Amino acid sequence: MASAAASALKREIKPWMLIALVVGDVLGAGIYARVGEVAGQVGGAIWVSFALGLGIAGLTALSYAELSSKYPSAGGAALFVHKAFGLPLLTFCVAFAVLASGIASASSAARTFAGGYLQELVQVPALPVAFAFILVVALINFRGIGESVRVNLLLTLIELSGLVLIMGIGASTLAAGEGVPARAFEFKEGASIPFAVLAGAGIAFYACLGFEDVTNMAEEAENPSRMLPVALLGGLGLAGIVYIAVSMTAAMVVDPAALATSKKPLVEVVKVSGVPVSPLLFSAIALMAVANTALINLIMASRLLYGMAEQGVMPRPFAWTHSTRHTPWVGIVFTTLLAFGLVATGDIGPLADTTVLLLLLSFVLVHLSLLRLRSDRVAHEHFSVPAFVPVAGALTCVVLLAVTIYRTPVVLVRAGILVGIGVGLWLVQRWLNARRTPGPEGT
């Protein structure tokens, strides 16, 4: 093994890879696993909740675009909050909240992988498969960022093909005079439409996440100040178009009540449509999409630890990289072990909602950081947004945060435990710093 000083991260991520990272992370487990849950909240107008979730995500992506192009270093939200407020404890909490959100998302993906879609192919015990899944993803991460990004590209193409297939099935079904187009504009009977849409947006927001992960690749990307905003906004925009089309198709082809009760909702679209596409083939595609979500989130988590250790706000071992693979092996081991714990103690929904809760808290602080840092000058050109963007972004994130807590209050406990682990690491780092600091007599 080698330290970070002896073995730096390699700057080998090209612009197209960055966009693929965003698209691949956003177009993942969320749309495959949670479109049915959104239907359960809002009815057939699933796309309305997805559009709202995408809008809130878009405001946050704009704030990330300015900050990441202004400060193109690994660390993401924690780095921005540290620069804005300079409070070590707050920085630790944000760093670990984002870290934990990624691992919770990967763990939810592992549960999704081992659950409905895999059971369509073969009946196996879900929990051991979920553990094995996390281990394989960690090994790919350890192999190197180049290898990981190439696997991501392959999985992105596969998962995108599955969603294009769903859109094609929808077009074919409607062209044959089947399906019910009006269902895509109907809301759940008896529900309060504004709250139903907001509740659905809270669920759909999980499917919109992932764009923020790319900021943790800044030190491994070519020309990050220029390309990170393009990747953030372009990738999220492309994913958003697909989401709207897929969610409308699902409601038109399948009764929303059936979608709401299914653990593999998009397979239901294939089955009901009558189009000659094997549900087994589509389930295999869905599994690749879920795997992609886990891979990108675990990459993000290990790079976040690396970036914060480089900044001196996480214990130094997290900045150690492997002497030949040039990957942050300590961070990979730590995040993998934490993922094992989450997989063992949570299911798809609670883990996904924990991801949303933690990231919404972080996003609020990112918007506030942008407001505080707008007067800070840097030597290079960077992307900038109007002042109303972080204000609107913070307010909408707070509203969605309140809705998420109201809908599933139990996630506060899990999120609190995870952030508590972060506080524990902060205390360890303070103790280590105190031991290194000479006393008044130089002892």
C-alpha positions as a LaTeX table, in Angstrom:
\begin{tabular}{lrrr}
\hline
Residue & $x$ (\AA) & $y$ (\AA) & $z$ (\AA) \\
\hline
Met1 & 0.00 & 0.00 & 0.00 \\
Ala2 & 1.07 & 3.60 & $-0.49$ \\
Ser3 & 0.07 & 6.91 & 0.94 \\
Ala4 & $-1.62$ & 9.68 & $-0.99$ \\
Ala5 & 1.62 & 11.59 & $-1.09$ \\
Ala6 & 3.33 & 8.75 & $-2.93$ \\
Ser7 & 0.48 & 7.85 & $-5.21$ \\
Ala8 & $-1.95$ & 10.50 & $-6.49$ \\
Leu9 & $-5.24$ & 9.96 & $-8.28$ \\
Lys10 & $-4.87$ & 9.86 & $-12.06$ \\
Arg11 & $-6.60$ & 12.54 & $-14.15$ \\
Glu12 & $-8.05$ & 10.24 & $-16.80$ \\
Ile13 & $-11.81$ & 10.89 & $-16.90$ \\
Lys14 & $-12.70$ & 12.48 & $-20.23$ \\
Pro15 & $-15.69$ & 14.84 & $-20.79$ \\
Trp16 & $-17.92$ & 12.17 & $-22.34$ \\
Met17 & $-17.16$ & 9.94 & $-19.37$ \\
Leu18 & $-18.41$ & 12.62 & $-16.99$ \\
Ile19 & $-21.72$ & 12.88 & $-18.82$ \\
Ala20 & $-21.98$ & 9.09 & $-18.85$ \\
Leu21 & $-21.38$ & 9.08 & $-15.11$ \\
Val22 & $-24.28$ & 11.48 & $-14.51$ \\
Val23 & $-26.68$ & 9.75 & $-16.89$ \\
Gly24 & $-25.67$ & 6.34 & $-15.63$ \\
Asp25 & $-26.11$ & 7.26 & $-11.98$ \\
Val26 & $-29.41$ & 9.09 & $-12.44$ \\
Leu27 & $-30.86$ & 6.46 & $-14.79$ \\
Gly28 & $-30.53$ & 3.60 & $-12.37$ \\
Ala29 & $-32.36$ & 1.77 & $-9.66$ \\
Gly30 & $-34.76$ & 4.64 & $-8.96$ \\
Ile31 & $-36.88$ & 4.50 & $-12.10$ \\
Tyr32 & $-36.79$ & 0.71 & $-12.20$ \\
Ala33 & $-37.73$ & 0.26 & $-8.54$ \\
Arg34 & $-39.83$ & 3.24 & $-7.44$ \\
Val35 & $-42.11$ & 4.20 & $-10.33$ \\
Gly36 & $-44.75$ & 1.93 & $-8.80$ \\
Glu37 & $-44.48$ & 3.67 & $-5.41$ \\
Val38 & $-45.03$ & 7.03 & $-7.10$ \\
Ala39 & $-48.12$ & 5.61 & $-8.78$ \\
Gly40 & $-49.36$ & 4.55 & $-5.36$ \\
Gln41 & $-49.21$ & 8.16 & $-4.19$ \\
Val42 & $-50.34$ & 10.14 & $-7.21$ \\
Gly43 & $-52.23$ & 7.72 & $-9.48$ \\
Gly44 & $-51.69$ & 7.75 & $-13.22$ \\
Ala45 & $-50.09$ & 11.20 & $-13.39$ \\
Ile46 & $-46.75$ & 9.73 & $-12.34$ \\
Trp47 & $-44.85$ & 12.05 & $-14.66$ \\
Val48 & $-46.06$ & 15.14 & $-12.74$ \\
Ser49 & $-44.26$ & 14.01 & $-9.59$ \\
Phe50 & $-41.20$ & 13.09 & $-11.64$ \\
Ala51 & $-41.24$ & 16.52 & $-13.30$ \\
Leu52 & $-41.42$ & 18.24 & $-9.90$ \\
Gly53 & $-38.62$ & 16.09 & $-8.52$ \\
Leu54 & $-36.51$ & 16.84 & $-11.59$ \\
Gly55 & $-37.18$ & 20.57 & $-11.22$ \\
Ile56 & $-35.97$ & 20.58 & $-7.62$ \\
Ala57 & $-32.96$ & 18.49 & $-8.63$ \\
Gly58 & $-32.28$ & 20.93 & $-11.47$ \\
Leu59 & $-32.07$ & 23.90 & $-9.10$ \\
Thr60 & $-29.63$ & 21.98 & $-6.96$ \\
Ala61 & $-27.60$ & 20.93 & $-10.01$ \\
Leu62 & $-27.24$ & 24.60 & $-10.97$ \\
Ser63 & $-25.81$ & 25.45 & $-7.55$ \\
Tyr64 & $-23.47$ & 22.47 & $-7.77$ \\
Ala65 & $-22.41$ & 23.58 & $-11.26$ \\
Glu66 & $-21.24$ & 26.98 & $-10.03$ \\
Leu67 & $-19.51$ & 25.67 & $-6.92$ \\
Ser68 & $-17.83$ & 22.68 & $-8.58$ \\
Ser69 & $-16.48$ & 24.79 & $-11.45$ \\
Lys70 & $-15.28$ & 27.42 & $-8.99$ \\
Tyr71 & $-13.64$ & 24.88 & $-6.64$ \\
Pro72 & $-12.80$ & 21.83 & $-8.80$ \\
Ser73 & $-11.56$ & 19.49 & $-6.06$ \\
Ala74 & $-12.81$ & 16.17 & $-4.73$ \\
Gly75 & $-15.08$ & 16.60 & $-1.72$ \\
Gly76 & $-18.33$ & 17.91 & $-3.23$ \\
Ala77 & $-20.88$ & 19.29 & $-0.77$ \\
Ala78 & $-18.59$ & 18.92 & 2.24 \\
Leu79 & $-15.85$ & 20.92 & 0.53 \\
Phe80 & $-18.29$ & 23.72 & $-0.37$ \\
Val81 & $-19.72$ & 23.88 & 3.17 \\
His82 & $-16.21$ & 23.87 & 4.64 \\
Lys83 & $-15.17$ & 26.79 & 2.44 \\
Ala84 & $-18.35$ & 28.70 & 3.20 \\
Phe85 & $-18.62$ & 28.26 & 6.96 \\
Gly86 & $-15.29$ & 26.87 & 8.15 \\
Leu87 & $-16.94$ & 24.82 & 10.92 \\
Pro88 & $-15.18$ & 21.45 & 11.26 \\
Leu89 & $-18.13$ & 19.68 & 12.91 \\
Leu90 & $-20.56$ & 20.89 & 10.25 \\
Thr91 & $-18.14$ & 19.82 & 7.54 \\
Phe92 & $-17.87$ & 16.36 & 9.07 \\
Cys93 & $-21.65$ & 16.03 & 9.31 \\
Val94 & $-22.17$ & 17.06 & 5.69 \\
Ala95 & $-19.35$ & 14.82 & 4.47 \\
Phe96 & $-20.74$ & 11.84 & 6.25 \\
Ala97 & $-24.34$ & 12.64 & 5.30 \\
Val98 & $-23.40$ & 12.61 & 1.61 \\
Leu99 & $-21.20$ & 9.56 & 2.12 \\
Ala100 & $-23.98$ & 7.72 & 3.97 \\
Ser101 & $-26.54$ & 8.71 & 1.36 \\
Gly102 & $-24.44$ & 7.11 & $-1.35$ \\
Ile103 & $-23.95$ & 3.94 & 0.62 \\
Ala104 & $-27.65$ & 3.84 & 1.54 \\
Ser105 & $-28.47$ & 4.21 & $-2.16$ \\
Ala106 & $-26.04$ & 1.43 & $-3.10$ \\
Ser107 & $-27.53$ & $-0.74$ & $-0.34$ \\
Ser108 & $-31.05$ & $-0.04$ & $-1.61$ \\
Ala109 & $-29.81$ & $-1.01$ & $-5.07$ \\
Ala110 & $-28.39$ & $-4.24$ & $-3.65$ \\
Arg111 & $-31.75$ & $-5.05$ & $-2.09$ \\
Thr112 & $-33.49$ & $-4.17$ & $-5.36$ \\
Phe113 & $-31.08$ & $-6.40$ & $-7.28$ \\
Ala114 & $-31.72$ & $-9.36$ & $-4.99$ \\
Gly115 & $-35.46$ & $-8.76$ & $-4.83$ \\
Gly116 & $-38.16$ & $-8.54$ & $-7.47$ \\
Tyr117 & $-36.17$ & $-8.40$ & $-10.72$ \\
Leu118 & $-33.76$ & $-11.22$ & $-9.84$ \\
Gln119 & $-36.60$ & $-13.37$ & $-8.54$ \\
Glu120 & $-38.12$ & $-13.12$ & $-12.02$ \\
Leu121 & $-35.06$ & $-15.02$ & $-13.26$ \\
Val122 & $-34.22$ & $-17.38$ & $-10.40$ \\
Gln123 & $-35.50$ & $-18.05$ & $-6.90$ \\
Val124 & $-32.60$ & $-17.43$ & $-4.50$ \\
Pro125 & $-32.26$ & $-16.10$ & $-0.93$ \\
Ala126 & $-32.23$ & $-12.33$ & $-1.23$ \\
Leu127 & $-29.89$ & $-11.31$ & 1.61 \\
Pro128 & $-26.81$ & $-13.41$ & 0.65 \\
Val129 & $-27.19$ & $-12.22$ & $-2.95$ \\
Ala130 & $-27.30$ & $-8.61$ & $-1.77$ \\
Phe131 & $-24.07$ & $-9.10$ & 0.22 \\
Ala132 & $-22.34$ & $-10.74$ & $-2.75$ \\
Phe133 & $-23.54$ & $-7.95$ & $-5.01$ \\
Ile134 & $-21.96$ & $-5.26$ & $-2.79$ \\
Leu135 & $-18.68$ & $-7.20$ & $-2.67$ \\
Val136 & $-18.45$ & $-7.53$ & $-6.46$ \\
Val137 & $-19.15$ & $-3.82$ & $-6.93$ \\
Ala138 & $-16.43$ & $-2.98$ & $-4.39$ \\
Leu139 & $-13.91$ & $-5.13$ & $-6.26$ \\
Ile140 & $-14.69$ & $-3.30$ & $-9.51$ \\
Asn141 & $-14.21$ & 0.00 & $-7.68$ \\
Phe142 & $-10.84$ & $-1.18$ & $-6.37$ \\
Arg143 & $-9.63$ & $-2.14$ & $-9.86$ \\
Gly144 & $-9.40$ & 1.55 & $-10.78$ \\
Ile145 & $-11.39$ & 4.58 & $-11.86$ \\
Gly146 & $-10.75$ & 3.93 & $-15.55$ \\
Glu147 & $-12.07$ & 0.39 & $-15.30$ \\
Ser148 & $-14.98$ & 1.51 & $-13.13$ \\
Val149 & $-16.02$ & 4.25 & $-15.53$ \\
Arg150 & $-15.82$ & 1.85 & $-18.49$ \\
Val151 & $-18.03$ & $-0.65$ & $-16.66$ \\
Asn152 & $-20.34$ & 2.26 & $-15.89$ \\
Leu153 & $-20.50$ & 3.17 & $-19.58$ \\
Leu154 & $-21.41$ & $-0.38$ & $-20.55$ \\
Leu155 & $-24.08$ & $-0.61$ & $-17.84$ \\
Thr156 & $-25.39$ & 2.85 & $-18.77$ \\
Leu157 & $-25.91$ & 1.72 & $-22.37$ \\
Ile158 & $-27.70$ & $-1.42$ & $-21.14$ \\
Glu159 & $-29.98$ & 0.41 & $-18.71$ \\
Leu160 & $-30.74$ & 3.10 & $-21.28$ \\
Ser161 & $-31.65$ & 0.39 & $-23.78$ \\
Gly162 & $-34.14$ & $-0.98$ & $-21.25$ \\
Leu163 & $-35.83$ & 2.39 & $-20.82$ \\
Val164 & $-35.86$ & 2.99 & $-24.58$ \\
Leu165 & $-37.45$ & $-0.44$ & $-24.89$ \\
Ile166 & $-40.19$ & 0.61 & $-22.46$ \\
Met167 & $-40.83$ & 3.75 & $-24.52$ \\
Gly168 & $-40.94$ & 1.66 & $-27.69$ \\
Ile169 & $-43.37$ & $-0.78$ & $-26.06$ \\
Gly170 & $-45.57$ & 2.14 & $-25.10$ \\
Ala171 & $-45.55$ & 3.58 & $-28.61$ \\
Ser172 & $-46.32$ & 0.17 & $-30.12$ \\
Thr173 & $-49.14$ & $-0.47$ & $-27.66$ \\
Leu174 & $-50.76$ & 2.88 & $-28.28$ \\
Ala175 & $-50.34$ & 2.55 & $-32.05$ \\
Ala176 & $-52.24$ & $-0.75$ & $-31.85$ \\
Gly177 & $-55.13$ & 1.05 & $-30.18$ \\
Glu178 & $-54.45$ & $-0.52$ & $-26.79$ \\
Gly179 & $-53.56$ & 1.08 & $-23.48$ \\
Val180 & $-55.32$ & 4.07 & $-21.92$ \\
Pro181 & $-53.56$ & 7.37 & $-22.75$ \\
Ala182 & $-55.89$ & 9.37 & $-20.49$ \\
Arg183 & $-54.58$ & 7.52 & $-17.41$ \\
Ala184 & $-51.32$ & 9.50 & $-17.59$ \\
Phe185 & $-53.33$ & 12.62 & $-16.69$ \\
Glu186 & $-55.49$ & 11.17 & $-13.93$ \\
Phe187 & $-54.77$ & 11.61 & $-10.24$ \\
Lys188 & $-55.49$ & 9.15 & $-7.47$ \\
Glu189 & $-59.15$ & 9.22 & $-6.56$ \\
Gly190 & $-59.87$ & 10.89 & $-3.23$ \\
Ala191 & $-56.32$ & 12.16 & $-2.75$ \\
Ser192 & $-55.32$ & 15.76 & $-2.14$ \\
Ile193 & $-53.63$ & 16.51 & $-5.45$ \\
Pro194 & $-50.97$ & 18.97 & $-4.16$ \\
Phe195 & $-49.89$ & 16.69 & $-1.32$ \\
Ala196 & $-50.09$ & 13.58 & $-3.53$ \\
Val197 & $-47.83$ & 15.22 & $-6.10$ \\
Leu198 & $-45.40$ & 16.34 & $-3.38$ \\
Ala199 & $-45.37$ & 12.90 & $-1.75$ \\
Gly200 & $-44.79$ & 11.34 & $-5.15$ \\
Ala201 & $-42.02$ & 13.86 & $-5.83$ \\
Gly202 & $-40.34$ & 12.81 & $-2.58$ \\
Ile203 & $-40.25$ & 9.23 & $-3.86$ \\
Ala204 & $-39.35$ & 10.23 & $-7.42$ \\
Phe205 & $-36.56$ & 12.46 & $-6.12$ \\
Tyr206 & $-34.57$ & 9.32 & $-5.28$ \\
Ala207 & $-34.60$ & 8.48 & $-8.99$ \\
Cys208 & $-33.31$ & 11.99 & $-9.79$ \\
Leu209 & $-30.27$ & 11.74 & $-7.54$ \\
Gly210 & $-26.77$ & 10.92 & $-8.68$ \\
Phe211 & $-25.87$ & 14.08 & $-10.58$ \\
Glu212 & $-24.04$ & 15.39 & $-7.49$ \\
Asp213 & $-21.69$ & 12.39 & $-7.42$ \\
Val214 & $-19.75$ & 13.67 & $-10.41$ \\
Thr215 & $-18.33$ & 16.58 & $-8.37$ \\
Asn216 & $-16.33$ & 14.04 & $-6.36$ \\
Met217 & $-14.52$ & 13.05 & $-9.56$ \\
Ala218 & $-13.07$ & 16.54 & $-10.06$ \\
Glu219 & $-9.48$ & 15.53 & $-9.32$ \\
Glu220 & $-9.66$ & 12.65 & $-11.80$ \\
Ala221 & $-11.32$ & 14.64 & $-14.60$ \\
Glu222 & $-9.81$ & 16.57 & $-17.48$ \\
Asn223 & $-10.58$ & 20.33 & $-17.39$ \\
Pro224 & $-13.12$ & 20.03 & $-14.52$ \\
Ser225 & $-14.00$ & 23.75 & $-14.31$ \\
Arg226 & $-15.37$ & 23.66 & $-17.83$ \\
Met227 & $-16.78$ & 20.16 & $-18.05$ \\
Leu228 & $-18.44$ & 19.62 & $-14.65$ \\
Pro229 & $-21.31$ & 22.08 & $-15.33$ \\
Val230 & $-21.88$ & 20.52 & $-18.76$ \\
Ala231 & $-21.97$ & 17.04 & $-17.25$ \\
Leu232 & $-24.26$ & 18.06 & $-14.38$ \\
Leu233 & $-26.87$ & 19.90 & $-16.43$ \\
Gly234 & $-26.61$ & 17.88 & $-19.63$ \\
Gly235 & $-26.71$ & 14.52 & $-17.89$ \\
Leu236 & $-29.66$ & 15.45 & $-15.65$ \\
Gly237 & $-31.54$ & 16.92 & $-18.62$ \\
Leu238 & $-31.11$ & 13.78 & $-20.73$ \\
Ala239 & $-32.19$ & 11.59 & $-17.82$ \\
Gly240 & $-35.21$ & 13.82 & $-17.20$ \\
Ile241 & $-36.51$ & 13.43 & $-20.76$ \\
Val242 & $-36.30$ & 9.65 & $-20.42$ \\
Tyr243 & $-38.02$ & 9.69 & $-17.03$ \\
Ile244 & $-41.00$ & 11.70 & $-18.24$ \\
Ala245 & $-41.46$ & 9.43 & $-21.25$ \\
Val246 & $-41.10$ & 6.19 & $-19.25$ \\
Ser247 & $-43.44$ & 7.28 & $-16.44$ \\
Met248 & $-46.13$ & 8.35 & $-18.92$ \\
Thr249 & $-45.75$ & 5.06 & $-20.80$ \\
Ala250 & $-46.06$ & 3.00 & $-17.62$ \\
Ala251 & $-49.34$ & 4.69 & $-16.65$ \\
Met252 & $-50.79$ & 4.39 & $-20.14$ \\
Val253 & $-50.02$ & 0.68 & $-20.46$ \\
Val254 & $-50.57$ & $-0.62$ & $-16.91$ \\
Asp255 & $-53.26$ & 0.26 & $-14.37$ \\
Pro256 & $-51.56$ & 2.46 & $-11.72$ \\
Ala257 & $-53.00$ & 0.28 & $-8.96$ \\
Ala258 & $-51.13$ & $-2.71$ & $-10.42$ \\
Leu259 & $-47.92$ & $-0.69$ & $-10.69$ \\
Ala260 & $-48.24$ & 0.37 & $-7.07$ \\
Thr261 & $-48.27$ & $-3.20$ & $-5.75$ \\
Ser262 & $-45.45$ & $-4.59$ & $-7.92$ \\
Lys263 & $-41.80$ & $-5.01$ & $-6.85$ \\
Lys264 & $-40.82$ & $-4.99$ & $-10.53$ \\
Pro265 & $-43.16$ & $-2.37$ & $-12.05$ \\
Leu266 & $-41.49$ & $-2.01$ & $-15.44$ \\
Val267 & $-41.67$ & $-5.77$ & $-16.00$ \\
Glu268 & $-45.43$ & $-5.35$ & $-15.63$ \\
Val269 & $-45.33$ & $-2.95$ & $-18.56$ \\
Val270 & $-43.62$ & $-5.62$ & $-20.67$ \\
Lys271 & $-46.07$ & $-8.32$ & $-19.63$ \\
Val272 & $-49.26$ & $-6.31$ & $-20.07$ \\
Ser273 & $-48.27$ & $-4.77$ & $-23.39$ \\
Gly274 & $-48.40$ & $-8.02$ & $-25.34$ \\
Val275 & $-45.31$ & $-6.93$ & $-27.29$ \\
Pro276 & $-43.08$ & $-9.97$ & $-27.99$ \\
Val277 & $-40.32$ & $-9.05$ & $-25.52$ \\
Ser278 & $-39.27$ & $-11.57$ & $-22.90$ \\
Pro279 & $-39.86$ & $-10.40$ & $-19.31$ \\
Leu280 & $-36.75$ & $-12.41$ & $-18.44$ \\
Leu281 & $-34.65$ & $-10.36$ & $-20.84$ \\
Phe282 & $-36.03$ & $-7.12$ & $-19.47$ \\
Ser283 & $-35.40$ & $-8.28$ & $-15.89$ \\
Ala284 & $-31.76$ & $-8.91$ & $-16.81$ \\
Ile285 & $-31.52$ & $-5.37$ & $-18.21$ \\
Ala286 & $-33.08$ & $-3.99$ & $-15.03$ \\
Leu287 & $-30.50$ & $-5.82$ & $-12.94$ \\
Met288 & $-27.70$ & $-4.15$ & $-14.88$ \\
Ala289 & $-29.30$ & $-0.76$ & $-14.27$ \\
Val290 & $-29.47$ & $-1.45$ & $-10.55$ \\
Ala291 & $-25.83$ & $-2.58$ & $-10.54$ \\
Asn292 & $-24.83$ & 0.69 & $-12.17$ \\
Thr293 & $-26.45$ & 2.71 & $-9.39$ \\
Ala294 & $-24.52$ & 0.79 & $-6.75$ \\
Leu295 & $-21.20$ & 1.12 & $-8.62$ \\
Ile296 & $-21.39$ & 4.88 & $-9.03$ \\
Asn297 & $-22.53$ & 5.45 & $-5.45$ \\
Leu298 & $-19.71$ & 3.39 & $-3.98$ \\
Ile299 & $-17.20$ & 5.16 & $-6.24$ \\
Met300 & $-18.56$ & 8.47 & $-4.99$ \\
Ala301 & $-18.38$ & 7.46 & $-1.34$ \\
Ser302 & $-14.75$ & 6.33 & $-1.48$ \\
Arg303 & $-13.69$ & 9.45 & $-3.43$ \\
Leu304 & $-15.53$ & 11.67 & $-0.98$ \\
Leu305 & $-13.56$ & 10.15 & 1.89 \\
Tyr306 & $-10.36$ & 10.64 & $-0.10$ \\
Gly307 & $-11.13$ & 14.30 & $-0.82$ \\
Met308 & $-12.02$ & 15.17 & 2.75 \\
Ala309 & $-8.92$ & 13.42 & 4.09 \\
Glu310 & $-6.83$ & 15.45 & 1.63 \\
Gln311 & $-8.46$ & 18.59 & 3.09 \\
Gly312 & $-7.51$ & 17.46 & 6.60 \\
Val313 & $-11.06$ & 17.10 & 7.87 \\
Met314 & $-11.20$ & 13.29 & 7.78 \\
Pro315 & $-8.65$ & 10.88 & 9.29 \\
Arg316 & $-5.56$ & 10.70 & 7.08 \\
Pro317 & $-5.79$ & 6.96 & 6.24 \\
Phe318 & $-8.81$ & 7.72 & 4.03 \\
Ala319 & $-6.37$ & 9.52 & 1.68 \\
Trp320 & $-4.19$ & 6.45 & 1.26 \\
Thr321 & $-4.19$ & 5.05 & $-2.27$ \\
His322 & $-3.00$ & 1.70 & $-3.54$ \\
Ser323 & 0.53 & 1.75 & $-4.94$ \\
Thr324 & $-0.38$ & 0.17 & $-8.29$ \\
Arg325 & $-4.15$ & 0.56 & $-8.67$ \\
His326 & $-4.10$ & 4.26 & $-7.59$ \\
Thr327 & $-7.48$ & 3.80 & $-5.89$ \\
Pro328 & $-8.42$ & 4.91 & $-2.33$ \\
Trp329 & $-8.42$ & 1.40 & $-0.89$ \\
Val330 & $-9.08$ & 2.38 & 2.74 \\
Gly331 & $-12.18$ & 4.33 & 1.70 \\
Ile332 & $-13.36$ & 1.42 & $-0.42$ \\
Val333 & $-13.01$ & $-1.05$ & 2.47 \\
Phe334 & $-14.77$ & 1.29 & 4.90 \\
Thr335 & $-17.71$ & 2.07 & 2.60 \\
Thr336 & $-18.13$ & $-1.61$ & 1.73 \\
Leu337 & $-18.35$ & $-2.60$ & 5.39 \\
Leu338 & $-20.89$ & 0.14 & 6.05 \\
Ala339 & $-22.93$ & $-1.04$ & 3.06 \\
Phe340 & $-22.98$ & $-4.56$ & 4.49 \\
Gly341 & $-24.48$ & $-3.16$ & 7.68 \\
Leu342 & $-27.16$ & $-1.19$ & 5.86 \\
Val343 & $-28.10$ & $-4.14$ & 3.64 \\
Ala344 & $-28.50$ & $-6.32$ & 6.74 \\
Thr345 & $-30.76$ & $-3.85$ & 8.55 \\
Gly346 & $-32.90$ & $-2.17$ & 5.89 \\
Asp347 & $-35.10$ & $-2.83$ & 2.86 \\
Ile348 & $-35.48$ & $-1.00$ & $-0.46$ \\
Gly349 & $-37.95$ & 1.72 & 0.58 \\
Pro350 & $-36.42$ & 2.77 & 3.92 \\
Leu351 & $-32.90$ & 2.81 & 2.47 \\
Ala352 & $-34.02$ & 4.89 & $-0.51$ \\
Asp353 & $-35.88$ & 7.33 & 1.75 \\
Thr354 & $-32.80$ & 7.59 & 3.98 \\
Thr355 & $-30.81$ & 8.55 & 0.88 \\
Val356 & $-33.32$ & 11.28 & 0.03 \\
Leu357 & $-33.41$ & 12.66 & 3.58 \\
Leu358 & $-29.63$ & 12.88 & 3.93 \\
Leu359 & $-29.12$ & 14.45 & 0.52 \\
Leu360 & $-31.88$ & 17.01 & 0.97 \\
Leu361 & $-30.20$ & 18.17 & 4.18 \\
Ser362 & $-26.90$ & 18.42 & 2.32 \\
Phe363 & $-28.48$ & 20.20 & $-0.63$ \\
Val364 & $-29.96$ & 22.90 & 1.61 \\
Leu365 & $-26.47$ & 23.58 & 2.95 \\
Val366 & $-25.00$ & 23.59 & $-0.56$ \\
His367 & $-27.45$ & 26.31 & $-1.61$ \\
Leu368 & $-26.63$ & 28.33 & 1.51 \\
Ser369 & $-22.92$ & 27.85 & 0.82 \\
Leu370 & $-23.30$ & 29.26 & $-2.67$ \\
Leu371 & $-25.02$ & 32.35 & $-1.29$ \\
Arg372 & $-22.17$ & 32.86 & 1.18 \\
Leu373 & $-19.38$ & 32.24 & $-1.37$ \\
Arg374 & $-20.71$ & 34.32 & $-4.26$ \\
Ser375 & $-18.37$ & 37.20 & $-3.35$ \\
Asp376 & $-15.32$ & 34.92 & $-3.20$ \\
Arg377 & $-13.03$ & 35.44 & $-6.19$ \\
Val378 & $-10.92$ & 32.74 & $-7.87$ \\
Ala379 & $-8.21$ & 33.06 & $-10.52$ \\
His380 & $-9.97$ & 31.03 & $-13.23$ \\
Glu381 & $-13.26$ & 31.45 & $-15.11$ \\
His382 & $-16.20$ & 29.45 & $-13.82$ \\
Phe383 & $-19.91$ & 28.83 & $-14.33$ \\
Ser384 & $-22.30$ & 31.17 & $-12.46$ \\
Val385 & $-26.06$ & 31.29 & $-11.80$ \\
Pro386 & $-28.47$ & 34.08 & $-10.78$ \\
Ala387 & $-28.87$ & 34.68 & $-7.03$ \\
Phe388 & $-32.47$ & 33.45 & $-7.01$ \\
Val389 & $-31.34$ & 29.90 & $-7.91$ \\
Pro390 & $-29.82$ & 28.98 & $-4.52$ \\
Val391 & $-32.70$ & 30.72 & $-2.71$ \\
Ala392 & $-35.36$ & 28.81 & $-4.64$ \\
Gly393 & $-33.31$ & 25.63 & $-4.39$ \\
Ala394 & $-33.01$ & 25.83 & $-0.60$ \\
Leu395 & $-36.73$ & 26.54 & $-0.14$ \\
Thr396 & $-37.88$ & 23.70 & $-2.38$ \\
Cys397 & $-35.50$ & 21.26 & $-0.72$ \\
Val398 & $-36.87$ & 22.23 & 2.71 \\
Val399 & $-40.45$ & 21.62 & 1.51 \\
Leu400 & $-39.54$ & 18.22 & 0.06 \\
Leu401 & $-37.62$ & 17.39 & 3.23 \\
Ala402 & $-40.69$ & 18.10 & 5.36 \\
Val403 & $-42.88$ & 15.95 & 3.11 \\
Thr404 & $-40.39$ & 13.06 & 3.24 \\
Ile405 & $-40.24$ & 13.15 & 7.05 \\
Tyr406 & $-44.03$ & 13.36 & 7.30 \\
Arg407 & $-44.44$ & 10.39 & 4.96 \\
Thr408 & $-41.77$ & 8.16 & 6.55 \\
Pro409 & $-40.67$ & 9.56 & 9.94 \\
Val410 & $-38.73$ & 6.41 & 10.82 \\
Val411 & $-35.91$ & 7.41 & 8.45 \\
Leu412 & $-34.92$ & 10.10 & 10.96 \\
Val413 & $-33.62$ & 7.34 & 13.25 \\
Arg414 & $-31.48$ & 5.69 & 10.58 \\
Ala415 & $-30.17$ & 9.03 & 9.33 \\
Gly416 & $-29.39$ & 10.11 & 12.88 \\
Ile417 & $-27.37$ & 6.96 & 13.54 \\
Leu418 & $-25.40$ & 7.40 & 10.32 \\
Val419 & $-24.62$ & 11.05 & 11.02 \\
Gly420 & $-23.66$ & 10.01 & 14.56 \\
Ile421 & $-20.97$ & 7.80 & 13.05 \\
Gly422 & $-19.74$ & 10.89 & 11.24 \\
Val423 & $-19.59$ & 12.83 & 14.50 \\
Gly424 & $-17.58$ & 9.97 & 15.99 \\
Leu425 & $-15.05$ & 10.28 & 13.17 \\
Trp426 & $-14.87$ & 14.02 & 13.76 \\
Leu427 & $-14.02$ & 13.42 & 17.42 \\
Val428 & $-11.34$ & 10.91 & 16.44 \\
Gln429 & $-9.78$ & 13.43 & 14.06 \\
Arg430 & $-9.79$ & 16.16 & 16.71 \\
Trp431 & $-8.09$ & 13.81 & 19.16 \\
Leu432 & $-5.44$ & 12.91 & 16.58 \\
Asn433 & $-4.85$ & 16.57 & 15.79 \\
Ala434 & $-4.49$ & 17.38 & 19.49 \\
Arg435 & $-1.87$ & 14.64 & 19.91 \\
Arg436 & 0.18 & 16.04 & 17.01 \\
Thr437 & 0.05 & 19.63 & 18.33 \\
Pro438 & 3.08 & 20.49 & 20.53 \\
Gly439 & 2.35 & 21.75 & 24.02 \\
Pro440 & 3.40 & 25.20 & 25.29 \\
Glu441 & 6.94 & 23.95 & 26.05 \\
Gly442 & 7.26 & 22.18 & 22.70 \\
Thr443 & 6.54 & 18.73 & 24.19 \\
\hline
\end{tabular}
